[in-house]
Amino acid sequence: MIEVQRLTVRYGTTVAVDDLSFRVEPGRVTGFLGPNGAGKTTTMRAVLGLDRPVSGRVLIEGRPYERHARPLTTVGALLDSRSAHGGRTARAHLLSLARSNRIPDARVGEVLETVGLASVAGKRAGGLSLGMSQRLGIAAALLGDPRVLLFDEPANGLDPEGIVWFRELARRLAGEGRTVLVSSHLMSEMAQTADHLVVIGQGRLLAECSVDDFVARNSRSFIRIRTPEPERLRAVLDGEGIRTEDGPDGAVEASGTTQETVGALVAAHQVTVYEISPQTASLEEAFMRLTAGAVEFRAAGDMAAMPGVDR
Ligand SMILES: Nc1ncnc2c1ncn2[C@@H]1O[C@H](COP(=O)(O)OP(=O)(O)OP(=O)(O)O)[C@@H](O)[C@H]1O
């Protein structure tokens, strides 16, 4: 279990994490989501005692990081996958970590197998591809067989097969009763990996809920109708108790109905239409709506085509 309690971290005048509280429970994968600069890495660094908070604290299994005698056996983390000494081989890097934490050498071979790097264990860490470096970072996180695992943007540099592999690994670790926190800036990726979500923006908590709740609340389905007679169309649908909203490009969006029902109604009332199409708002759109006010860098126009976004 990780407990983040009223955590505030500043870099000079920048408030990177702002009075943030949440819990990461064991036995499930928790997705830690937020746009670039939201404070995910800073929070993870604070969990590991690498950044000092100005206020608040983080407890891992009930104690701050520095109160754990052999921290690598309590919490493992993938933060910066390029942190391995480039001149050392992958195996030597893991061996030195193991020895400094009184972990048996034999464990190095096991984690190299787990992450699929056994065949390149003799390669210099500096010569590994980004995806292999990610795997080496994951191996280091697993080395102490910890109950708590943090992975910062593990999908970075992994190919599609690697992403599926990581997803299965994270789920397996959670299935073993461990606490697993995985950060990402992609909602669609997290929806397939995580059971639970903690969403932050500008260092503050925006949402904490199960993935199922997020999907149920946000995967809005509707029928998109384009017509030169929007007023008449709305009146017809309204008369049948069908709820409508204004969509982009002057389209009408009708919820709680079907393409067939709308087709029959417009035919019966002789309303001209150019398009009647079923749509589902993507999770990515829902995430962007949620974080819209909390984005540090977004190109002008990114949100222009998004329904329901307050600009
Ligand atoms: N070492 C630092 N010095 C100064 N400011 C920093 C430092 N590290 C992070 N920040 C700032 O703190 C804020 C939070 O950054 P952080 O890296 O934690 O966000 P993030 O959610 O991990 O983003 P990303 O997805 O881009 O990695 C940002 O405004 C960032 O510019």
The ligand as an SDF file (V2000), in Angstrom:
LIG
                    3D

 31 33  0  0  0  0  0  0  0  0999 V2000
   13.9770   19.3020  -11.6800 N   0  0  0  0  0  0  0  0  0  0  0  0
   13.0280   20.2040  -11.9220 C   0  0  0  0  0  0  0  0  0  0  0  0
   13.2540   21.5210  -11.8310 N   0  0  0  0  0  0  0  0  0  0  0  0
   12.2760   22.4280  -12.0750 C   0  0  0  0  0  0  0  0  0  0  0  0
   11.0110   22.1090  -12.4100 N   0  0  0  0  0  0  0  0  0  0  0  0
   10.6970   20.8070  -12.5350 C   0  0  0  0  0  0  0  0  0  0  0  0
   11.6910   19.7870  -12.2940 C   0  0  0  0  0  0  0  0  0  0  0  0
   11.0860   18.5780  -12.4930 N   0  0  0  0  0  0  0  0  0  0  0  0
    9.7950   18.8460  -12.8200 C   0  0  0  0  0  0  0  0  0  0  0  0
    9.5690   20.1860  -12.8450 N   0  0  0  0  0  0  0  0  0  0  0  0
    8.2610   20.8300  -13.1260 C   0  0  0  0  0  0  0  0  0  0  0  0
    7.3190   20.2780  -12.2440 O   0  0  0  0  0  0  0  0  0  0  0  0
    6.0820   20.0430  -12.9070 C   0  0  0  0  0  0  0  0  0  0  0  0
    5.7140   18.5620  -12.8140 C   0  0  0  0  0  0  0  0  0  0  0  0
    6.6230   17.8050  -13.6100 O   0  0  0  0  0  0  0  0  0  0  0  0
    6.6250   16.2170  -13.6560 P   0  0  0  0  0  0  0  0  0  0  0  0
    7.8110   15.7980  -14.4510 O   0  0  0  0  0  0  0  0  0  0  0  0
    6.4680   15.6740  -12.3030 O   0  0  0  0  0  0  0  0  0  0  0  0
    5.2910   15.9220  -14.4860 O   0  0  0  0  0  0  0  0  0  0  0  0
    4.8450   14.5990  -15.2300 P   0  0  0  0  0  0  0  0  0  0  0  0
    3.3820   14.4680  -14.9740 O   0  0  0  0  0  0  0  0  0  0  0  0
    5.7150   13.4610  -14.8470 O   0  0  0  0  0  0  0  0  0  0  0  0
    5.0620   14.9870  -16.7460 O   0  0  0  0  0  0  0  0  0  0  0  0
    5.5900   14.1320  -18.0080 P   0  0  0  0  0  0  0  0  0  0  0  0
    4.4430   13.2760  -18.4520 O   0  0  0  0  0  0  0  0  0  0  0  0
    5.8910   15.2350  -18.9830 O   0  0  0  0  0  0  0  0  0  0  0  0
    6.8020   13.3810  -17.5600 O   0  0  0  0  0  0  0  0  0  0  0  0
    6.2520   20.5760  -14.3110 C   0  0  0  0  0  0  0  0  0  0  0  0
    5.7870   21.9000  -14.3300 O   0  0  0  0  0  0  0  0  0  0  0  0
    7.7410   20.5230  -14.5170 C   0  0  0  0  0  0  0  0  0  0  0  0
    8.1240   21.5020  -15.4580 O   0  0  0  0  0  0  0  0  0  0  0  0
  1  2  1  0
  2  3  1  0
  2  7  2  0
  3  4  2  0
  4  5  1  0
  5  6  2  0
  6  7  1  0
  6 10  1  0
  7  8  1  0
  8  9  2  0
  9 10  1  0
 10 11  1  0
 11 12  1  0
 11 30  1  0
 12 13  1  0
 13 14  1  0
 13 28  1  0
 14 15  1  0
 15 16  1  0
 16 17  2  0
 16 18  1  0
 16 19  1  0
 19 20  1  0
 20 21  2  0
 20 22  1  0
 20 23  1  0
 23 24  1  0
 24 25  2  0
 24 26  1  0
 24 27  1  0
 28 29  1  0
 28 30  1  0
 30 31  1  0
M  END
$$$$
